[in-house]
Amino acid sequence: MAHELGSPVVVVRDVEKRFGNYTVLREVSLTVRRGETVCIIGPSGSGKSTLLRCINGLVPISSGSITVGGREVADAKLDVRALRRDVGIVFQQYNLFPHRTALDNVMMAPVIVLHQNPAEVRARAEALLAKVGLADKMASYPGELSGGQQQRVAIARSLAMNPKVMLFDEVTAALDPETKKEVLITIQALAAEGMTCILVTHEMGFARRVADHVYFTDGGVIVEHGTPEAIFSAPTQARTRDFLDKIL
Amino acid sequence: MTGPVVDLFTWINSRTGLNFSVFTDTYDGERFITGLITTVELSVLSMVLSVLLGLAGLWMLGAGGFWRALARGYVQLFRNTPPLVQLSFFYFALGGVLPTLTDSRGAQVPAVSGFGWAVLSFSLFAGAFNVEIFRSGVEAVPSAMIEAADSLGYTRLQLYRHVLVPLGLRICLPSLTNNMVNLVKTTTLAYAIGVPELLYAAAQIWSEVMNVREMMDLLLVVYIVLVALLVWLMERWERALRVPGYTP
């Protein structure tokens, strides 16, 4: 993407994450700058999703350091909820609240968590839903929407909190090819507007087209990283080449 | 007392010897109505309090530590002992050691009336089951809902109030209905401590009028109608909570 990159928003330094004796992440370091779109690719079980969950504090790290907007995530004194307001996350299974309409889903967190004025939130939520192409689905319940529509509501729900960075955890993995496309277009538009995005994805074409920087992870370590061009056209590591050969 | 109802039951009495004195005698009628009102009051108050106790227990179970142990102890104690034993304990054991109060005419009255003990006892009894019922509902809510709320910065109270309880309630409502039906039937135990509810009123009447069979018939019919009314209301509530495209 051709836009100027700003100061670092997310800085991950030597992070290790162990579940019991099993090490999921090992010496992971990466920096994401304001406005940058970063894709993390790699085989299943390589720790990609765990890394995303560490960034917004859903999963605590074992050692190392993660800062978001200069604040240390692992700091016991950190207001975790304040951090999570700055970091939006969209999940593979959408995770919308099924008992509330699309509009409610988008409005709930700003009204309930941030205590913002409901009328103002409503206007913003309607604009966000229109932006993701769901102006006519505001009154629908999640169960009445297709997977792709639900995922776009989920994106709008995160955006309503005005996050500094958006995390996408394999958000198209559960979608069929047509609906996949509408979600990817939404994310691409967001990235083009300058939203800082970190995506864990298996969409190699999308990563190549949209990412500023690509990280390839395997077995809990970052094997190599670089521009999409470098990673996809001229990978230096055998493991990266193997992975790309298998899926492309 | 006059009117078609009186005429009907007077005619039945003259033809069959069946004496439904509740419909033909003003005094018996009033006693029976007072009993009915007392039963409804006992039921409604105990239902409301038992639901509040159930929610409080649910909250304490999630709080861990001392609170969790307290909620578990409460459930074990009140679920695993007979309600008549609980009621007797409150009325005779606890009520006996409480100081008496002096009323406006200088008479000594107990600090808590029989009605008061009955409400407390039935609320605690049904509340213990409600804790387990609500827990079963909330535990059936997918953990992804908790993750979504966490990632949006919800506090624990906000999570329970806006996500877990609304979703869990939809799951456990049929069980709650069962328990509330049981509670209405359990209010007859207040007879044992002389609270003038329906069974007590009926017993007073039949011991004077010697119409045990008729009063028993009437009691059965009245309880069937009362419970049917409750079930109808609960099913209406269940329907009102139904969400398009969502099966709890």
Interface residues (C-beta under 8 A of the other chain):
Chain A: N56 L58 R81 A82 R84 R85 V87 G88 I89 F91 Q93 N95 L96 F97 P98 H99 M108 A109 I112 V113 L114 S140 Y141 P142 G143 E144 L145 R157 S158 M161
Chain B: A144 M145 E147 A148 D150 S151 L152 G153 Y154 T155 Q158 H162 V163 P166 L167 R170 L241 V243 P244 G245 Y246
